[in-house]
Amino acid sequence: MCAAANWIENFFRKMIFQSMSKNVLWNMLGLIFRALIQAGYLIVLSRNMGAEGYGAFAGLVSLAILLSPLSGWGVAYVLIKRLSNKQNSAKALLASAIKQILISGFVLLVLMSISAHSFFSIDIRSIILLGVSELILVPISLIAVNFALFFERGSIVALAMCLVPVFRLFIVIAFLFIESNLDIRIISEIHFYGSMFGALISLCVVYAMVGTPDFKFKYDWSLISEGNDYVAGSLVSSMYTEADKIIILQMLGAAALGPYAVAFRVVSVFLLPITALASVVLPRLFALTDLKKILTLIKGTMIFSVAYGLLAAVVLKYFAPMTPLIFGAEFFNSIDIILLLFLWPLIYAIKIVSATALTGIGSQRIRVYIESAGLFLMIILNIFVLPLIGITGSALSLLIIEMLIAIFCGISFFYQIKHKGIKPV
């Protein structure tokens, strides 16, 4: 037992913490606080909207989130790259990023409005407000995160991450003192105003760091071509996590989606520490050139992540029966979904470490191919199993696809390592 404890301590001290600056810690804290705030927002909405109302809202937001990686066309990644290479001034890049988000966001908003109004029984005003929130205002607010990351302002990174969720939660709680009945029309307004205030303050933060954006600077069209490399992976990831909810809303309705969406969001919170650890390990992998050290780091990360996944599974197993007490009696069916997904943190731990390992050795394209195949298979499975066994089919499909992606990412990693001249041990 002591030997195991010493190994874990040495692993984190030598392989992880030495690559973690205060800024990375602030980044992790920002992610954790953001998740907690979003959990509070989820509880308030679910208890006051009911299963059907929340289901309609969750489905529409999922559609917006699915399209959101296209907003800005990868400008967030290109922005940091250009700043690092000193290709453009910060003021010029800020202006270009805002322009690119506004133009692409408007096009996506039109696409979302047409598709949502055609397939879902939701009023166009709510669709537009939620679309503006997720496709324009949220990407603009994240500009502050990217600039703060580049200038190594860790505390500002954490603050900027939480601005939009904080304002959304604050406004919805304040509104409940005036009106206790919430529907999707009211929530879409609250969502919009919370996003707007968060985006405005984020822009003020950016202005304080770099100054007023230089809108007179001639737009650089190469920003779009550079963003191509980042859009594909982000889009696949977004579609992978949100497509099932859109399919459920279309095939089974909002009342069925509500309990599933709550269960999905609850279990997703338990994935956050693994995601945060992977975000810390990835830069370390990029920095390593010795394949033996890479294997040691991945091995240690996998052991810790799997241990955490097992712990999270136990917690979810015992937490599931309390779901109706927290979110409302209408979400009783969420218990069954959480009990189906309770092993997801364990499977996700194996998948994310294997996928991160692939990216870390320069095989991101292979990862995108595998995840794209997983996305296609998940859509097919949902279309066939939902009419047969309902929302439990989506939960089972998710677990199956996650396991398959984990297996193929692991196999691909070992194959790549073998061809780099070293046998994994």
BELMO-V151050 format. One record per pair of residues at least 24 apart in sequence whose ideal C-beta (glycine too) atoms are under 7 Angstrom apart, sorted by the first residue. I is the first residue (numbers start at 1). J is the second residue. Records with the same first field share a line. If there is no record, write none. Layout:
I->J + J
//
This chain:
11->300
15->296 + 297 + 300
16->280 + 281
19->280 + 283 + 284
20->280
22->154
23->152 + 154 + 157
24->280
25->154
26->154 + 155 + 157 + 158
27->154 + 157 + 158
28->276
29->158
30->157 + 158 + 161 + 162
31->161 + 272 + 276
32->272
33->158 + 162
34->161 + 162 + 165
35->269 + 272
37->162 + 165 + 166 + 169
38->165
39->269
40->169
41->165 + 168 + 169 + 172
42->262 + 265
43->326 + 327
44->172 + 173
45->187
46->262 + 327 + 328 + 331
47->327 + 328
48->176 + 182
49->182 + 187
50->328 + 330
51->255 + 258 + 259 + 330 + 331
52->254 + 255 + 258
53->183 + 184
54->258 + 261
55->249 + 254 + 255 + 256 + 257 + 258 + 261
56->122 + 184 + 254
57->184 + 187
58->245 + 257 + 258 + 261
59->120 + 245 + 246 + 249 + 254 + 257
60->116 + 120 + 122 + 127 + 130
61->130 + 134
62->242 + 245 + 246
63->112 + 116 + 246
64->112 + 130 + 131 + 134 + 135
65->134 + 238 + 242
66->238 + 239 + 242 + 243 + 246
67->108 + 112 + 135
68->134 + 135 + 139 + 238
69->231 + 234 + 235 + 238
70->104 + 108 + 231 + 235
71->101 + 104 + 105 + 108 + 135 + 136 + 139
72->97 + 100 + 101 + 104 + 139
73->100 + 104 + 224 + 227 + 231
74->227 + 228 + 230 + 231
75->100 + 101 + 223 + 227
76->142 + 146
77->227 + 230
78->223 + 226 + 227
79->146
80->146 + 149 + 150
83->150
88->220
89->214
90->210
91->210 + 211 + 212 + 213 + 214
92->214 + 217
94->206 + 210 + 213
95->213 + 214 + 215 + 217
96->219 + 220 + 223
97->143
98->140 + 213
99->219
100->223
101->136 + 139 + 140
102->136
105->135 + 136 + 139
108->135
109->135
119->250
120->249
122->184
123->185
125->185
126->184 + 185 + 188
129->188 + 189 + 191 + 192
130->188 + 191
132->192
133->191 + 192 + 195
137->195 + 196 + 199
138->164 + 195
140->199 + 202 + 203
141->198 + 199 + 202
143->202 + 206
144->202 + 205 + 206
147->206 + 209 + 210
151->209
156->205
160->202 + 205
163->198 + 201 + 202
164->194 + 195 + 198
167->194 + 197 + 198
168->194 + 195
232->368
233->364 + 368
236->368 + 371 + 372 + 375
237->371
239->375
240->371 + 374 + 375 + 378
243->375 + 378 + 379
244->378 + 382 + 394 + 398
247->382 + 383 + 386
248->386 + 391 + 394
251->386 + 387
252->386 + 390 + 391
256->390 + 391
258->331
259->331 + 333 + 334 + 337
260->337 + 391 + 394
262->327 + 331 + 334
263->334 + 337 + 338 + 341
266->338
267->316 + 338 + 341 + 344
270->312 + 316 + 345
271->345 + 348
273->308
274->305 + 308 + 309 + 345 + 348 + 349 + 352
275->352
277->301 + 305
278->352 + 353 + 356
281->356
282->356 + 359 + 360
285->360
286->360
291->417 + 420 + 422
292->422
294->360 + 361
295->424 + 425
298->353 + 357
301->353
302->353
305->349 + 353
306->346 + 349 + 350
308->349
309->345 + 346 + 348 + 349
310->346
312->345
313->342 + 343 + 345 + 346
316->342
317->342
336->392
337->391 + 395
340->392 + 395 + 396
341->395
343->399
344->399 + 402
347->399 + 402 + 403 + 406
348->402
350->406
351->402 + 405 + 406 + 409
354->406 + 409 + 410 + 413
355->409
357->413
358->409 + 412 + 413
361->416
363->412 + 416
366->412
367->409
370->405 + 408 + 409 + 412
371->405
374->401 + 404 + 405
377->401
//
